[in-house]
Amino acid sequence: AEGGGSGSGVAAGWTNDNTLAVLGKEAEAGPMVLVDPLGRCIVMHLHSGLLAIIPINRKYNPTAAGEAAAYYKDDKGLSTPSRRSSSPSHSCLGHLFHCRIEERVVLDMTFLQFSSPDVLPHICILHQDARGVQHMTTHVLNLPKRQLYFSQSTALANTSAEWLRKTAVDGGSALLLPVPPPAAPAAAAASTLVTPNNNTTSVAAGSASSSTPNSGGVIVIGQRQFTFCSWTTTKIIPVPQALYLSYTVLPPDPTNGMPRYLLGDEFGNLHLLTVLLTPTTSSSAPTGKVVLGLSLETLGSCNLSRDLCYLGQGLVYVASHLGDSQLIQIHDEPIPVEGAASSASGRGEGNAHDSRSSSINESIDTDMDMLADTTYIQVLEEYTNLGPILDFDLIPTAPPNSAGVAGMGEGGPRK
């Protein structure tokens, strides 16, 4: 739902009545799309300083009647008749609306995860100010009122919002990882996903909770450090300097339910990030577990990943723009590997200019030495990537009247 001008840097979007409206400049960090974990709305950042929000009709039933008698009911139970073929009455999506935000350069967004489904949707935003300093803030979305409450807004009761805010995070931060609440492990949180046709769950979208919200917090992924931030806790760990490009959520640790993530960096290395939890007997911590810190472990190397998708049973699909996409298997125990020494040495050169302390450098060297001999990753299949092709030409070959095609892209020449 985005169209652009001819190199003018001005973006346009389709409105509900199918008219093209100029909305402003395109987002500097590219388009972003979020889906609420409870299936209440879709949030898009397509234009600078603007959020496009599409409510999801949780009561829509396409099989209740034929297409001619299709209907749409919003979260208040009000029926909207079909006025034209482009009306959302024939789909599970409501009318799109826009909300202004103060952040001009948005680097990443995510929804906070709560143990209660009655909490208003919380949008956590990683942004950069005019001086190049990066910050993390939280806004609250009220779908019935079609209103966005800015961080620390006095118009919303403190018992209805959790205002996470962190100023001057690690420079180069580009990812936000939502953490499940300690009272609900990641597996349980995933089971609360609701499809539009599921009528068994009575969750009122946009309704406020009577108790103070309690989210699991968020992890800010930086180039030199990872920062865990929640309402009561902030934990920071130094990491080897790298630009982390992609991530996927892994099943929680089977022994203690600790959330885990798989990260891919600019060198093609894959890392396992674990949120360390500990049981507590304190009566002041009703969730039962508190966050001790973060743990990062390097698993091995693969092609440079643009995106990661966990498929189950230790299988991960590695989507790459600059190389062949891969299907890999993550093993519980390290396996021997050949040719990993060159990859490790290349990674060491990337850390040559790091001004960290000697203890951090020794830890990095130890990890690289282990990678030179063993790995936790096994490549099962590779899928040839023909793009992005920037130019191509025909090459005469034998026999006569035959030719080959050679292409040149960001990943190198192809034939």
C-alpha positions in Angstrom: 0.0 0.0 0.0 2.8 2.3 -0.8 3.6 4.2 -4.0 6.4 6.7 -4.6 7.1 9.6 -6.7 9.8 9.6 -9.4 12.9 10.1 -7.4 11.4 13.0 -5.4 11.7 11.3 -2.0 8.0 11.9 -1.4 5.9 8.8 -0.5 2.2 8.3 -1.0 -0.3 5.9 0.4 -3.8 4.6 -0.6 -6.6 5.9 1.6 -9.8 4.0 2.4 -11.7 5.4 -0.6 -8.9 4.3 -3.0 -7.6 7.9 -3.6 -3.9 8.5 -3.6 -2.8 11.0 -0.9 0.7 12.4 -0.4 1.7 11.7 3.2 5.3 12.9 3.4 8.8 11.7 3.0 9.7 8.0 3.0 11.0 6.6 6.2 14.8 7.0 6.3 15.4 3.5 7.6 13.0 1.9 5.2 9.4 0.6 5.7 8.6 -1.4 8.9 5.7 -3.6 9.6 4.6 -4.9 13.1 1.8 -7.3 13.9 0.4 -7.2 17.5 1.2 -10.6 19.2 -2.5 -10.8 20.2 -3.7 -10.1 16.7 -5.3 -6.8 17.4 -3.7 -4.5 14.9 -1.0 -4.0 12.2 1.3 -1.1 12.6 3.4 0.3 9.7 6.0 3.0 9.6 6.2 4.0 5.9 6.6 7.8 6.2 8.7 10.0 8.4 6.9 11.0 11.6 3.8 8.9 10.9 2.4 5.5 11.9 -0.2 3.8 9.7 -2.4 1.5 11.8 -4.9 -1.1 10.6 -7.2 -2.7 13.2 -7.8 -6.4 12.9 -11.4 -7.5 13.1 -11.3 -10.4 15.6 -15.0 -11.2 15.1 -14.9 -11.4 11.4 -16.3 -14.7 10.1 -16.0 -15.2 6.3 -18.1 -18.4 6.4 -21.1 -16.9 8.2 -22.7 -15.9 4.9 -21.8 -15.6 1.2 -19.6 -12.8 -0.1 -22.6 -10.7 -0.9 -23.8 -10.8 2.7 -20.4 -10.4 4.2 -20.2 -8.1 7.2 -17.7 -6.4 9.4 -17.9 -5.8 13.2 -15.5 -3.7 15.1 -14.3 -4.4 18.7 -17.4 -2.6 20.0 -19.7 -4.9 18.1 -20.9 -2.2 15.7 -21.7 -3.5 12.2 -20.4 -1.6 9.2 -22.4 -2.2 5.9 -20.6 -2.7 2.7 -20.6 0.5 0.6 -18.2 -0.4 -2.2 -16.0 -3.2 -3.3 -13.0 -1.7 -1.6 -14.6 -1.6 1.8 -13.0 -3.7 4.5 -16.3 -5.5 5.0 -15.1 -8.3 2.9 -11.9 -8.8 4.9 -10.7 -9.2 8.4 -9.1 -5.7 8.4 -10.6 -2.5 9.6 -10.2 1.0 8.3 -6.7 2.3 8.2 -5.9 5.4 10.3 -2.7 7.4 11.0 -1.0 8.7 14.2 1.8 11.3 14.4 4.9 10.5 16.3 7.7 12.7 17.5 10.5 10.4 16.4 11.7 11.3 12.9 14.4 8.6 12.3 13.0 5.3 13.5 15.5 2.5 13.4 13.3 -0.4 14.7 10.0 -1.0 16.4 8.4 -3.9 18.4 5.4 -4.6 20.6 6.0 -5.2 24.3 4.7 -8.6 25.6 2.5 -8.7 28.6 1.1 -11.5 30.8 -2.4 -10.0 30.7 -4.2 -9.7 27.3 -6.2 -6.7 28.5 -3.3 -4.3 28.4 -3.3 -1.7 25.7 -0.8 -2.3 22.9 2.6 -0.9 23.7 4.9 0.1 20.8 8.6 0.3 21.7 10.6 2.5 19.3 14.3 2.7 18.8 15.1 6.1 17.2 17.9 8.5 16.5 17.9 12.3 17.2 19.4 15.1 15.2 22.8 14.7 16.9 23.1 11.0 16.0 22.4 9.8 19.5 20.0 6.8 19.7 17.2 6.4 22.3 14.5 3.9 23.2 11.0 5.0 24.1 7.5 3.6 24.4 4.1 4.7 23.2 0.7 3.3 24.0 -2.0 2.7 21.3 -5.7 2.9 22.1 -7.5 1.3 19.2 -11.2 2.1 20.0 -10.3 5.8 20.3 -7.8 5.7 17.4 -5.3 7.6 19.5 -1.6 7.2 20.3 -0.4 8.2 23.8 3.1 9.5 23.8 5.7 8.4 26.4 5.0 9.6 29.9 1.6 11.0 28.8 -0.5 12.2 31.7 -3.7 11.5 29.8 -3.3 7.8 30.5 -3.3 6.4 34.0 0.0 4.9 35.2 -1.8 1.7 36.0 -2.7 1.3 32.3 0.8 1.8 30.8 4.4 0.8 31.3 6.6 3.6 30.0 9.9 2.0 29.2 12.5 4.7 28.3 16.3 4.6 27.8 18.4 7.5 26.6 21.7 7.3 24.8 21.9 3.6 24.1 24.9 2.0 22.4 25.7 3.8 19.1 25.0 1.6 16.1 21.9 -0.1 17.7 19.5 -1.3 15.1 17.4 -4.1 16.7 14.9 -4.4 19.4 14.1 -7.9 20.9 10.9 -8.2 23.0 11.2 -10.4 26.0 8.3 -12.5 27.3 7.1 -11.7 30.8 8.7 -13.9 33.4 5.3 -15.1 34.6 4.7 -16.5 31.1 7.5 -18.4 29.3 8.0 -17.8 25.6 6.2 -21.1 24.7 3.1 -20.0 26.8 3.3 -16.5 25.3 3.3 -17.9 21.8 0.2 -20.0 22.6 -1.8 -16.9 23.2 -1.7 -15.9 19.5 -5.3 -15.5 18.3 -6.4 -15.7 14.7 -9.3 -13.6 13.4 -11.6 -16.7 13.1 -10.9 -17.8 16.7 -14.0 -16.9 18.8 -13.0 -18.9 21.9 -10.8 -16.1 23.3 -12.5 -13.1 24.7 -9.8 -10.4 24.6 -11.0 -6.8 24.3 -8.7 -5.0 22.0 -7.6 -1.7 23.5 -9.2 -2.3 26.9 -7.1 -1.1 29.8 -6.2 -3.4 32.7 -7.1 -2.5 36.3 -3.6 -3.6 37.5 -0.2 -2.2 36.6 1.1 -3.8 33.4 4.1 -6.1 33.7 6.0 -6.8 30.5 9.1 -8.8 30.0 11.0 -5.8 28.8 13.1 -5.4 25.7 16.7 -5.9 24.6 18.5 -3.2 22.6 21.0 -4.8 20.3 24.1 -2.5 19.8 27.4 -3.0 18.1 29.4 -3.1 21.4 26.9 -3.9 24.0 23.5 -5.4 24.6 21.1 -3.6 27.0 18.2 -5.3 28.7 15.6 -2.8 29.9 12.4 -3.4 31.9 10.3 -1.5 34.4 12.5 -2.5 37.3 15.8 -3.8 35.9 18.5 -2.7 33.5 21.3 -5.2 32.5 24.2 -4.5 30.1 26.8 -6.9 28.7 29.8 -6.0 26.4 29.9 -8.0 23.2 32.4 -8.4 20.3 32.1 -5.4 18.0 29.8 -6.2 15.1 26.7 -5.0 13.3 23.9 -7.5 14.1 21.6 -7.7 11.1 19.0 -10.3 11.9 17.4 -12.4 14.6 14.8 -15.1 15.2 13.2 -16.3 18.4 14.2 -19.8 19.6 12.2 -22.1 22.0 13.0 -21.3 25.6 15.5 -23.3 27.5 13.8 -26.6 28.4 15.3 -26.8 31.9 14.4 -23.4 33.3 12.4 -21.6 30.5 15.0 -18.9 29.8 14.1 -17.0 26.6 16.6 -17.5 23.7 17.3 -15.8 20.4 19.5 -16.5 17.4 21.4 -13.5 16.1 23.3 -13.0 12.8 26.0 -10.5 12.3 27.8 -8.8 9.4 30.5 -11.4 9.3 28.2 -14.3 8.8 28.5 -15.6 12.4 25.5 -16.9 14.3 25.2 -16.2 18.0 22.9 -17.6 20.8 21.6 -14.9 23.1 20.0 -16.2 26.4 18.2 -14.2 29.0 19.4 -15.5 32.3 16.6 -15.9 34.9 16.7 -17.0 38.5 13.9 -18.1 40.9 13.3 -15.8 43.7 11.6 -16.2 47.1 11.1 -12.5 47.7 7.5 -11.6 48.3 8.1 -8.3 46.4 8.6 -10.2 43.2 5.3 -11.9 42.4 6.4 -13.0 38.9 8.6 -15.7 40.5 11.7 -15.0 38.4 13.9 -12.0 37.9 16.5 -11.3 35.2 20.1 -11.9 36.2 21.7 -10.8 33.0 22.4 -11.8 29.4 24.6 -14.5 27.9 26.0 -14.6 24.3 27.6 -17.7 22.7 28.9 -18.0 19.2 27.6 -21.1 17.4 29.4 -20.9 14.1 29.4 -19.3 10.6 27.1 -19.4 7.6 26.3 -17.1 4.7 25.6 -13.4 5.5 22.0 -13.4 6.7 19.4 -10.8 5.8 16.8 -12.6 7.9 16.5 -15.8 10.0 13.5 -18.1 10.5 13.3 -20.9 13.1 11.5 -23.9 11.6 11.6 -26.2 14.6 13.7 -29.3 15.5 16.8 -27.2 15.4 16.3 -26.2 11.8 16.8 -22.5 10.7 16.3 -21.0 7.3 19.0 -18.4 6.6 17.8 -15.8 4.0 20.6 -14.0 2.3 20.7 -11.1 -0.2 24.4 -11.2 -0.9 24.8 -15.0 -1.1 23.0 -18.3 -1.3 20.2 -18.9 1.2 20.8 -21.9 3.4 18.9 -24.4 5.5 21.0 -25.2 8.6 20.8 -27.6 11.5 21.8 -26.4 15.0 23.4 -29.2 17.1 23.4 -29.6 20.8 27.1 -30.6 20.8 29.9 -29.1 18.7 31.0 -31.0 15.6 34.3 -30.8 13.8 34.5 -28.4 10.9 37.1 -27.8 8.1 38.0 -24.3 6.7 36.6 -22.4 9.7 40.0 -21.0 10.6 39.9 -18.5 7.8 36.4 -17.3 8.9 37.7 -16.9 12.5 40.8 -15.0 11.4 38.6 -12.6 9.3 36.5 -12.0 12.4 39.6 -11.3 14.4 40.6 -8.6 12.0 37.2 -6.9 12.4 38.0 -6.6 16.2 41.6 -5.2 15.7 40.5 -1.6 16.3 38.3 -2.4 19.3 39.4 -0.4 22.4 37.9 -2.9 24.9 39.7 -4.1 27.9 42.2 -7.0 27.7 39.8 -9.4 29.4 37.1 -8.8 26.7 39.7 -9.3 23.9 41.0 -12.6 25.5 37.4 -13.8 25.7 36.9 -13.0 22.0 40.1 -14.8 21.0 39.1 -17.8 23.0 35.7 -18.0 21.1 37.5 -17.6 17.8 39.9 -20.4 18.6 37.0 -22.7 19.4 35.3 -21.8 16.1 38.5 -22.7 14.2 38.1 -26.3 15.2 34.4 -27.0 16.0 31.0 -25.6 15.2 27.4 -26.1 16.2 26.0 -25.4 12.7 25.7 -27.9 9.8 24.5 -26.7 6.4 21.9 -29.1 5.0 20.9 -27.3 1.8 21.8 -24.3 -0.2 19.5 -22.3 -2.5 21.1 -20.5 -5.4 20.6 -16.7 -5.3 20.5 -15.0 -8.7 19.8 -11.6 -7.4 20.1 -8.8 -7.0 21.4 -8.6 -10.6 22.7 -5.2 -11.4 23.9 -6.0 -15.0 24.3 -8.9 -17.3 25.7 -9.8 -20.8 25.8 -12.7 -23.3 29.0 -14.7 -23.5 29.7 -16.6 -26.8 30.4 -20.3 -26.1 31.1 -23.5 -28.1 29.4 -24.9 -30.1 28.5 -22.1 -32.5 25.2 -20.3 -32.3 25.1 -20.8 -28.5 25.8 -18.4 -25.7 25.9 -18.2 -21.9 24.5 -15.5 -19.6 26.7 -13.9 -17.0 25.2 -11.6 -14.3 26.9 -9.2 -11.8 25.2 -8.5 -8.5 26.2 -7.4 -5.0 27.2 -11.0 -4.2 29.7 -11.2 -7.1 29.6 -12.5 -10.7 27.2 -15.4 -11.6 27.2 -17.5 -14.8 
